[in-house]
């Protein structure tokens, strides 16, 4: 399988290493070259410095028609943007966007993006461990709507709300960092 991961944080790096070890073709992108230090020296995939929300960058790294596209940065807005580009512009087959805000995760799922909500997953894990009731909400929400043709609605949603800044300005799109075993 061709798997593209945007965000080489702890989760992105762990998944990239796992999928690579299982023999999949893995490309991982991050705006910070230092983030690739999280990858083991045995990682045989491609580590690319670039903006995962930029369609041209994603095309250059071979994200078109990816079997799996995971957007796992710390920014909800960036994750939605990258997932939308992958699903609508690049034909990625299975797309998941990490969204920390449970309300927004549900809304994006209704608009057609599969979402992973770390907040819900962690809160439920802690409650379950303590023997307390869990939320009953799924931490991974499959898309229940259609994003095709609804780009304007998604665009409006990620324009507001979180107050996050875009830490991706100034990144050199598509700079490749080679990792060899």
VOGU-3710 file (C-alpha; in Angstrom, 3 decimals, decimal comma):
1> xxxxxxxxxx> 0,000/0,000/0,000  1,052/3,589/-0,623  0,678/5,488/2,661  1,218/9,243/3,021  1,485/10,790/6,488  1,502/14,540/7,124  3,101/15,318/10,485  6,173/13,569/11,886  5,300/13,953/15,539  5,321/10,981/17,899
11> xxxxxxxxxx> 2,208/9,387/16,393  3,149/10,082/12,783  6,671/8,721/13,286  5,424/5,600/15,097  2,906/4,846/12,348  5,446/5,533/9,585  7,914/3,113/11,163  5,244/0,456/11,715  3,874/0,643/8,167  7,393/0,724/6,698
21> xxxxxxxxxx> 8,389/-2,363/8,716  5,273/-4,127/7,382  6,530/-3,513/3,841  4,320/-0,621/2,772  5,489/2,333/0,667  5,564/5,220/3,169  6,035/8,940/2,619  6,034/11,220/5,664  6,007/15,024/5,444  6,725/17,676/8,023
31> xxxxxxxxxx> 7,617/21,357/7,898  10,531/20,783/10,259  13,537/18,717/9,194  14,307/18,119/12,888  11,037/16,197/13,246  12,527/13,390/11,147  14,944/12,703/14,008  12,029/10,784/15,572  12,323/8,163/12,832  14,520/5,139/13,468
41> xxxxxxxxxx> 17,649/4,740/11,366  16,021/1,651/9,863  13,185/3,671/8,280  13,311/2,981/4,521  10,487/5,298/3,460  10,708/8,879/2,250  10,928/11,768/4,704  10,083/15,044/2,989  10,288/18,572/4,363  7,292/20,443/3,024
51> xxxxxxxxxx> 3,811/21,804/3,532  1,257/18,992/3,625  -1,552/21,388/2,725  0,073/22,307/-0,586  -1,305/20,278/-3,501  1,830/20,720/-5,629  4,039/19,462/-2,811  1,792/16,464/-2,268  1,866/15,653/-5,993  5,682/15,895/-6,069
61> xxxxxxxxxx> 6,010/13,349/-3,273  3,626/10,925/-4,984  0,511/11,386/-2,861  -1,829/11,070/-5,845  -4,108/8,048/-5,497  -2,565/7,082/-2,152  -4,207/4,080/-0,551  -4,035/5,817/2,846  -3,545/9,503/3,693  -3,188/10,506/7,356
71> xxxxxxxxxx> -3,022/14,132/8,453  -1,614/14,134/11,990  -0,174/17,593/12,664  -0,967/19,554/15,817  -3,234/21,948/13,901  -6,867/21,037/13,302  -7,112/23,505/10,426  -3,997/22,182/8,698  -5,240/18,620/9,095  -8,609/19,431/7,546
81> xxxxxxxxxx> -6,968/21,318/4,688  -4,491/18,524/3,940  -7,205/15,856/4,148  -9,492/17,811/1,854  -6,718/18,266/-0,740  -5,892/14,542/-0,566  -9,502/13,403/-0,885  -10,759/15,887/-3,449  -7,686/16,881/-5,420  -5,479/13,809/-5,294
91> xxxxxxxxxx> -7,908/10,895/-5,190  -6,607/9,366/-1,950  -8,705/6,318/-1,100  -8,783/6,364/2,730  -8,221/9,716/4,411  -8,125/10,447/8,143  -7,677/13,891/9,728  -6,718/14,278/13,399  -9,025/16,874/14,945  -8,531/17,690/18,630
101> xxxxxxxxxx> -11,853/19,516/19,094  -14,649/16,914/19,503  -17,345/19,275/18,175  -15,358/20,064/15,056  -14,431/16,385/14,584  -18,132/15,499/14,470  -18,913/18,377/12,121  -16,139/17,473/9,668  -17,252/13,831/9,689  -20,751/14,968/8,754
111> xxxxxxxxxx> -19,207/16,939/5,876  -17,399/13,880/4,557  -13,995/13,585/6,268  -13,096/10,679/8,524  -11,758/12,187/11,745  -9,687/11,002/14,672  -10,305/12,913/17,903  -7,450/12,490/20,368  -9,420/14,356/23,046  -12,288/11,844/22,988
121> xxxxxxxxxx> -9,951/8,837/22,747  -7,849/9,923/25,733  -10,771/10,989/27,906  -12,515/7,669/27,306  -9,314/5,677/27,918  -8,755/7,382/31,276  -12,396/6,943/32,316  -12,410/3,280/31,281  -9,184/2,644/33,196  -10,724/4,198/36,298
131> xxxxxxxxxx> -13,904/2,169/35,864  -15,939/5,309/35,215  -18,447/5,853/32,407  -17,086/6,738/28,978  -18,567/9,313/26,616  -20,068/6,815/24,212  -18,740/8,880/21,303  -16,373/7,266/18,862  -12,849/8,677/18,838  -12,688/7,832/15,150
141> xxxxxxxxxx> -15,666/9,075/13,186  -16,193/7,706/9,710  -17,329/10,230/7,177  -21,096/10,330/7,138  -21,482/12,955/4,439  -19,846/13,869/1,196  -17,045/16,376/0,822  -17,110/16,382/-2,979  -18,630/19,692/-4,014  -18,722/20,926/-0,425
151> xxxxxxxxxx> -15,273/22,503/-0,373  -16,750/25,916/0,338  -18,469/24,644/3,490  -15,285/22,977/4,718  -13,267/26,065/3,850  -15,594/28,241/5,917  -15,337/25,881/8,893  -11,550/25,818/8,994  -11,320/29,562/8,499  -12,741/30,215/11,933
161> xxxxxxxxxx> -12,962/28,715/15,327  -9,645/27,504/16,638  -7,570/30,678/16,670  -4,492/28,651/15,753  -1,698/30,280/13,839  -0,215/28,839/10,694  3,284/27,829/11,632  3,922/26,611/8,103  4,734/29,940/6,475  8,202/30,174/5,076
171> xxxxxxxxxx> 8,680/26,409/4,722  10,415/25,323/1,578  7,818/23,097/-0,054  9,115/19,780/-1,253  12,619/19,812/0,239  13,508/16,135/0,552  15,471/14,636/3,392  16,860/11,252/2,451  16,863/8,472/5,055  18,701/5,285/4,274
181> x> 19,168/2,222/6,484
//
